[in-house]
Amino acid sequence: MHWYKKTIKAGPLREEIVYKSIRKINKPHSSRCLGKKSKSSEKQRLRNLMECKRRVQRLICNNFTTKDLYITLTFREDISDEDCQREFTNFVRRCKNYCIKQNNEFKYIGCTQRGEKKGRWHAHIVISYIDFNILRNRLWKKGGIKIEGLYEDGAYEKLAKYITSEKTGKRQMKQSRNLVKPTERVIELSPTAAIVRRIKKGQAMKQPKGYLPLLDQCYTHINDITGESVRMVYINNDFLYVGGRYGSE
């Protein structure tokens, strides 16, 4: 067995995952190659959904600040899938052109969704800041628009979970090409390393300086083959919790 530590940094968010693997990193494995892949099990489907949520959370943290916006777009009429995607593309193009004229960069990530109850298309999107009146009066005239500041405790974990949720019916993820990916680093650990010894004793991992843990996002997982793995999620101290909301000053 090989011990590894993966560190992912996304804006104020920092994840540290210590785990064991029967595979050596950066080494090819023939077991991944041939044959037809079977359909994903329910367990694998849920795992994929969880990984999608984490990916979206990291991208939000790495590309947006509390000055940016979370918006919901609705349509006056019940439209088709094709019409929804076309109108969404047109909206994004108008936002991008407006920001270019203002010498600002435009980024977005979110989804278009068909509602589970009424079956009508709408969109949930995190976008770069644009004046509220410009959004309402010039950039979106196909229906309603709900505009919220980008504030949430937990470093947007709940927002990312909602955007990627399957509970709201058919969903299509959307994101701009200029989103900056989080940094990721994996190192191999000695079986006698201090962090490994702490985990074997059931002790908490050492908290990195300048960060606070988000305990509801941390977990310990037991694999029948490799054993225990630990995932810790931290938020930078500069991302302050004030009045029930996280937000940088």
C-alpha positions as a LaTeX table, in Angstrom:
\begin{tabular}{lrrr}
\hline
Residue & $x$ (\AA) & $y$ (\AA) & $z$ (\AA) \\
\hline
Met1 & 0.00 & 0.00 & 0.00 \\
His2 & 1.10 & 3.55 & $-0.76$ \\
Trp3 & 0.18 & 6.61 & 1.32 \\
Tyr4 & $-0.58$ & 9.89 & $-0.45$ \\
Lys5 & $-1.60$ & 13.43 & 0.44 \\
Lys6 & $-3.59$ & 15.49 & $-2.08$ \\
Thr7 & $-3.87$ & 19.25 & $-1.52$ \\
Ile8 & $-6.38$ & 21.26 & $-3.55$ \\
Lys9 & $-6.46$ & 25.07 & $-3.34$ \\
Ala10 & $-9.38$ & 27.03 & $-4.77$ \\
Gly11 & $-9.51$ & 30.67 & $-3.72$ \\
Pro12 & $-10.14$ & 30.72 & 0.04 \\
Leu13 & $-10.89$ & 26.98 & 0.03 \\
Arg14 & $-8.25$ & 24.39 & 0.87 \\
Glu15 & $-8.79$ & 20.61 & 0.83 \\
Glu16 & $-6.36$ & 18.06 & 2.23 \\
Ile17 & $-7.00$ & 14.38 & 1.53 \\
Val18 & $-4.77$ & 11.66 & 2.98 \\
Tyr19 & $-5.39$ & 8.18 & 1.62 \\
Lys20 & $-3.91$ & 4.78 & 0.83 \\
Ser21 & $-3.84$ & 3.22 & $-2.62$ \\
Ile22 & $-2.74$ & $-0.11$ & $-4.04$ \\
Arg23 & $-1.60$ & 1.79 & $-7.14$ \\
Lys24 & 1.58 & 3.76 & $-7.51$ \\
Ile25 & 0.92 & 7.24 & $-8.93$ \\
Asn26 & 2.32 & 8.04 & $-12.38$ \\
Lys27 & 2.56 & 4.34 & $-13.20$ \\
Pro28 & 0.47 & 2.74 & $-16.00$ \\
His29 & $-2.01$ & 0.01 & $-15.08$ \\
Ser30 & $-3.23$ & $-2.47$ & $-17.64$ \\
Ser31 & $-6.42$ & $-3.14$ & $-15.68$ \\
Arg32 & $-7.89$ & 0.16 & $-16.95$ \\
Cys33 & $-7.74$ & $-0.73$ & $-20.58$ \\
Leu34 & $-9.73$ & $-3.28$ & $-22.42$ \\
Gly35 & $-13.26$ & $-4.39$ & $-22.68$ \\
Lys36 & $-16.59$ & $-2.71$ & $-22.54$ \\
Lys37 & $-17.40$ & $-0.70$ & $-19.47$ \\
Ser38 & $-20.50$ & $-1.74$ & $-17.61$ \\
Lys39 & $-23.14$ & 0.76 & $-16.64$ \\
Ser40 & $-22.44$ & 2.71 & $-13.47$ \\
Ser41 & $-23.99$ & 1.32 & $-10.33$ \\
Glu42 & $-26.20$ & 3.51 & $-8.16$ \\
Lys43 & $-23.27$ & 3.89 & $-5.76$ \\
Gln44 & $-21.02$ & 5.08 & $-8.57$ \\
Arg45 & $-23.70$ & 7.46 & $-9.87$ \\
Leu46 & $-23.95$ & 9.11 & $-6.45$ \\
Arg47 & $-20.18$ & 9.29 & $-6.26$ \\
Asn48 & $-20.05$ & 10.99 & $-9.66$ \\
Leu49 & $-22.69$ & 13.49 & $-8.51$ \\
Met50 & $-20.67$ & 14.25 & $-5.38$ \\
Glu51 & $-17.51$ & 14.80 & $-7.42$ \\
Cys52 & $-19.43$ & 17.10 & $-9.78$ \\
Lys53 & $-20.62$ & 19.14 & $-6.78$ \\
Arg54 & $-17.08$ & 19.46 & $-5.43$ \\
Arg55 & $-15.76$ & 20.47 & $-8.85$ \\
Val56 & $-18.37$ & 23.24 & $-9.11$ \\
Gln57 & $-17.69$ & 24.41 & $-5.55$ \\
Arg58 & $-13.96$ & 24.67 & $-6.27$ \\
Leu59 & $-14.56$ & 26.59 & $-9.49$ \\
Ile60 & $-16.88$ & 29.05 & $-7.75$ \\
Cys61 & $-14.35$ & 29.63 & $-4.96$ \\
Asn62 & $-11.48$ & 30.01 & $-7.43$ \\
Asn63 & $-13.19$ & 32.40 & $-9.86$ \\
Phe64 & $-15.75$ & 34.47 & $-7.98$ \\
Thr65 & $-15.90$ & 36.72 & $-4.92$ \\
Thr66 & $-18.65$ & 38.04 & $-2.67$ \\
Lys67 & $-18.94$ & 41.00 & $-5.06$ \\
Asp68 & $-20.28$ & 38.70 & $-7.79$ \\
Leu69 & $-23.84$ & 37.44 & $-8.25$ \\
Tyr70 & $-26.04$ & 34.37 & $-8.16$ \\
Ile71 & $-29.02$ & 34.73 & $-10.51$ \\
Thr72 & $-32.07$ & 32.70 & $-11.49$ \\
Leu73 & $-33.57$ & 33.21 & $-14.96$ \\
Thr74 & $-37.16$ & 32.20 & $-15.76$ \\
Phe75 & $-39.20$ & 32.31 & $-18.95$ \\
Arg76 & $-42.63$ & 33.87 & $-19.41$ \\
Glu77 & $-43.69$ & 30.99 & $-21.63$ \\
Asp78 & $-43.12$ & 27.25 & $-21.56$ \\
Ile79 & $-40.39$ & 26.75 & $-24.15$ \\
Ser80 & $-38.57$ & 23.79 & $-25.65$ \\
Asp81 & $-35.14$ & 22.48 & $-24.69$ \\
Glu82 & $-33.63$ & 23.93 & $-27.89$ \\
Asp83 & $-35.18$ & 27.36 & $-27.33$ \\
Cys84 & $-33.96$ & 27.41 & $-23.73$ \\
Gln85 & $-30.37$ & 26.64 & $-24.71$ \\
Arg86 & $-30.47$ & 29.24 & $-27.48$ \\
Glu87 & $-31.82$ & 31.97 & $-25.19$ \\
Phe88 & $-29.26$ & 31.08 & $-22.53$ \\
Thr89 & $-26.45$ & 31.36 & $-25.09$ \\
Asn90 & $-27.81$ & 34.72 & $-26.25$ \\
Phe91 & $-27.96$ & 35.96 & $-22.65$ \\
Val92 & $-24.36$ & 34.95 & $-22.01$ \\
Arg93 & $-23.25$ & 36.67 & $-25.22$ \\
Arg94 & $-25.00$ & 39.91 & $-24.24$ \\
Cys95 & $-23.39$ & 39.80 & $-20.79$ \\
Lys96 & $-19.96$ & 39.15 & $-22.26$ \\
Asn97 & $-20.28$ & 42.00 & $-24.80$ \\
Tyr98 & $-21.44$ & 44.39 & $-22.09$ \\
Cys99 & $-18.48$ & 43.49 & $-19.84$ \\
Ile100 & $-16.03$ & 43.90 & $-22.72$ \\
Lys101 & $-17.31$ & 47.45 & $-23.25$ \\
Gln102 & $-16.76$ & 48.07 & $-19.54$ \\
Asn103 & $-13.23$ & 46.59 & $-19.75$ \\
Asn104 & $-14.29$ & 43.78 & $-17.41$ \\
Glu105 & $-13.95$ & 40.03 & $-17.75$ \\
Phe106 & $-17.14$ & 37.98 & $-17.72$ \\
Lys107 & $-17.27$ & 34.51 & $-16.17$ \\
Tyr108 & $-20.15$ & 32.20 & $-15.38$ \\
Ile109 & $-20.97$ & 28.72 & $-14.13$ \\
Gly110 & $-24.36$ & 27.13 & $-13.52$ \\
Cys111 & $-27.01$ & 25.09 & $-15.23$ \\
Thr112 & $-30.25$ & 25.13 & $-17.15$ \\
Gln113 & $-32.90$ & 22.93 & $-15.57$ \\
Arg114 & $-36.32$ & 21.59 & $-16.38$ \\
Gly115 & $-38.43$ & 21.85 & $-13.24$ \\
Glu116 & $-39.58$ & 18.58 & $-11.76$ \\
Lys117 & $-43.09$ & 19.79 & $-10.84$ \\
Lys118 & $-44.17$ & 22.09 & $-13.69$ \\
Gly119 & $-41.61$ & 20.90 & $-16.24$ \\
Arg120 & $-40.58$ & 24.42 & $-17.26$ \\
Trp121 & $-37.04$ & 25.44 & $-18.11$ \\
His122 & $-35.09$ & 27.95 & $-16.01$ \\
Ala123 & $-31.43$ & 28.66 & $-15.20$ \\
His124 & $-29.32$ & 29.02 & $-12.06$ \\
Ile125 & $-26.02$ & 30.81 & $-12.67$ \\
Val126 & $-23.13$ & 32.37 & $-10.79$ \\
Ile127 & $-21.86$ & 35.33 & $-12.82$ \\
Ser128 & $-19.35$ & 38.17 & $-12.63$ \\
Tyr129 & $-20.86$ & 41.34 & $-11.20$ \\
Ile130 & $-23.11$ & 43.39 & $-13.50$ \\
Asp131 & $-25.31$ & 46.27 & $-12.35$ \\
Phe132 & $-28.76$ & 45.02 & $-11.31$ \\
Asn133 & $-30.64$ & 47.47 & $-13.54$ \\
Ile134 & $-28.54$ & 46.52 & $-16.58$ \\
Leu135 & $-29.34$ & 42.85 & $-16.02$ \\
Arg136 & $-33.07$ & 43.45 & $-15.60$ \\
Asn137 & $-33.66$ & 46.10 & $-18.25$ \\
Arg138 & $-31.14$ & 45.35 & $-20.98$ \\
Leu139 & $-29.68$ & 41.85 & $-20.76$ \\
Trp140 & $-32.67$ & 39.66 & $-19.83$ \\
Lys141 & $-36.14$ & 40.40 & $-21.24$ \\
Lys142 & $-37.49$ & 36.88 & $-21.73$ \\
Gly143 & $-38.98$ & 36.52 & $-18.28$ \\
Gly144 & $-38.13$ & 37.03 & $-14.62$ \\
Ile145 & $-34.68$ & 37.40 & $-13.09$ \\
Lys146 & $-33.83$ & 36.95 & $-9.42$ \\
Ile147 & $-30.52$ & 38.52 & $-8.39$ \\
Glu148 & $-28.68$ & 37.70 & $-5.16$ \\
Gly149 & $-25.30$ & 38.61 & $-3.73$ \\
Leu150 & $-22.84$ & 35.75 & $-3.64$ \\
Tyr151 & $-22.88$ & 35.09 & 0.10 \\
Glu152 & $-23.08$ & 31.72 & 1.80 \\
Asp153 & $-21.53$ & 29.99 & 4.76 \\
Gly154 & $-19.54$ & 26.89 & 3.94 \\
Ala155 & $-17.74$ & 28.38 & 0.93 \\
Tyr156 & $-20.64$ & 27.81 & $-1.50$ \\
Glu157 & $-20.96$ & 24.09 & $-0.78$ \\
Lys158 & $-24.77$ & 24.30 & $-0.57$ \\
Leu159 & $-24.98$ & 26.43 & $-3.70$ \\
Ala160 & $-22.83$ & 23.97 & $-5.65$ \\
Lys161 & $-24.94$ & 21.09 & $-4.37$ \\
Tyr162 & $-28.14$ & 22.79 & $-5.53$ \\
Ile163 & $-26.77$ & 23.65 & $-8.96$ \\
Thr164 & $-25.66$ & 20.05 & $-9.56$ \\
Ser165 & $-28.67$ & 18.39 & $-7.93$ \\
Glu166 & $-30.75$ & 15.90 & $-9.92$ \\
Lys167 & $-33.81$ & 16.50 & $-7.77$ \\
Thr168 & $-34.97$ & 19.42 & $-9.90$ \\
Gly169 & $-35.39$ & 17.36 & $-13.05$ \\
Lys170 & $-33.38$ & 17.39 & $-16.28$ \\
Arg171 & $-30.19$ & 19.44 & $-15.96$ \\
Gln172 & $-27.49$ & 20.75 & $-18.32$ \\
Met173 & $-24.31$ & 22.17 & $-16.82$ \\
Lys174 & $-22.90$ & 25.40 & $-18.29$ \\
Gln175 & $-19.63$ & 27.24 & $-17.71$ \\
Ser176 & $-17.38$ & 29.76 & $-19.43$ \\
Arg177 & $-14.09$ & 28.67 & $-20.92$ \\
Asn178 & $-12.10$ & 31.28 & $-19.01$ \\
Leu179 & $-12.64$ & 29.76 & $-15.57$ \\
Val180 & $-9.34$ & 29.17 & $-13.78$ \\
Lys181 & $-8.93$ & 25.64 & $-12.43$ \\
Pro182 & $-7.87$ & 25.09 & $-8.81$ \\
Thr183 & $-4.31$ & 24.01 & $-8.11$ \\
Glu184 & $-3.82$ & 20.37 & $-7.16$ \\
Arg185 & $-0.74$ & 18.67 & $-5.75$ \\
Val186 & $-0.22$ & 15.03 & $-4.77$ \\
Ile187 & 2.78 & 13.82 & $-2.78$ \\
Glu188 & 3.69 & 10.35 & $-1.56$ \\
Leu189 & 4.03 & 9.93 & 2.19 \\
Ser190 & 6.23 & 7.63 & 4.17 \\
Pro191 & 4.27 & 5.07 & 6.25 \\
Thr192 & 6.08 & 6.54 & 9.26 \\
Ala193 & 5.28 & 10.19 & 8.46 \\
Ala194 & 3.77 & 12.18 & 11.33 \\
Ile195 & 0.49 & 12.75 & 9.52 \\
Val196 & 0.13 & 9.02 & 8.82 \\
Arg197 & 0.84 & 8.17 & 12.45 \\
Arg198 & $-1.84$ & 10.64 & 13.57 \\
Ile199 & $-4.43$ & 9.08 & 11.27 \\
Lys200 & $-3.57$ & 5.56 & 12.44 \\
Lys201 & $-4.10$ & 6.70 & 16.03 \\
Gly202 & $-7.46$ & 8.27 & 15.14 \\
Gln203 & $-6.16$ & 11.78 & 15.78 \\
Ala204 & $-7.11$ & 14.89 & 13.80 \\
Met205 & $-4.85$ & 16.17 & 11.03 \\
Lys206 & $-2.82$ & 19.26 & 11.89 \\
Gln207 & $-4.69$ & 22.42 & 10.90 \\
Pro208 & $-2.79$ & 24.57 & 8.36 \\
Lys209 & $-1.85$ & 28.04 & 9.58 \\
Gly210 & $-4.29$ & 30.77 & 8.56 \\
Tyr211 & $-7.23$ & 28.40 & 7.97 \\
Leu212 & $-10.33$ & 27.28 & 9.85 \\
Pro213 & $-11.96$ & 23.85 & 9.33 \\
Leu214 & $-15.41$ & 23.45 & 7.77 \\
Leu215 & $-16.29$ & 20.46 & 9.89 \\
Asp216 & $-19.54$ & 19.56 & 8.11 \\
Gln217 & $-17.53$ & 18.99 & 4.90 \\
Cys218 & $-14.82$ & 16.84 & 6.49 \\
Tyr219 & $-15.09$ & 13.08 & 6.68 \\
Thr220 & $-13.30$ & 9.80 & 7.31 \\
His221 & $-13.93$ & 6.95 & 4.87 \\
Ile222 & $-13.17$ & 3.26 & 5.33 \\
Asn223 & $-12.42$ & 1.22 & 2.21 \\
Asp224 & $-12.61$ & $-2.58$ & 2.50 \\
Ile225 & $-9.39$ & $-2.94$ & 0.53 \\
Thr226 & $-7.18$ & 0.09 & 1.23 \\
Gly227 & $-8.48$ & 1.05 & 4.66 \\
Glu228 & $-8.95$ & 4.54 & 6.06 \\
Ser229 & $-8.81$ & 7.88 & 4.22 \\
Val230 & $-9.38$ & 11.35 & 5.65 \\
Arg231 & $-10.65$ & 14.50 & 3.90 \\
Met232 & $-10.35$ & 17.87 & 5.61 \\
Val233 & $-11.79$ & 21.11 & 4.20 \\
Tyr234 & $-10.57$ & 24.50 & 5.39 \\
Ile235 & $-11.47$ & 28.12 & 4.75 \\
Asn236 & $-8.99$ & 31.00 & 4.81 \\
Asn237 & $-9.21$ & 33.24 & 7.87 \\
Asp238 & $-9.55$ & 36.26 & 5.58 \\
Phe239 & $-12.88$ & 34.86 & 4.41 \\
Leu240 & $-14.66$ & 36.10 & 7.52 \\
Tyr241 & $-17.91$ & 34.82 & 9.02 \\
Val242 & $-19.97$ & 37.91 & 9.80 \\
Gly243 & $-23.66$ & 38.17 & 10.63 \\
Gly244 & $-24.47$ & 34.61 & 9.57 \\
Arg245 & $-22.63$ & 34.91 & 6.25 \\
Tyr246 & $-19.14$ & 34.34 & 4.97 \\
Gly247 & $-17.58$ & 37.18 & 3.05 \\
Ser248 & $-14.28$ & 38.92 & 2.57 \\
Glu249 & $-14.00$ & 42.49 & 3.80 \\
\hline
\end{tabular}
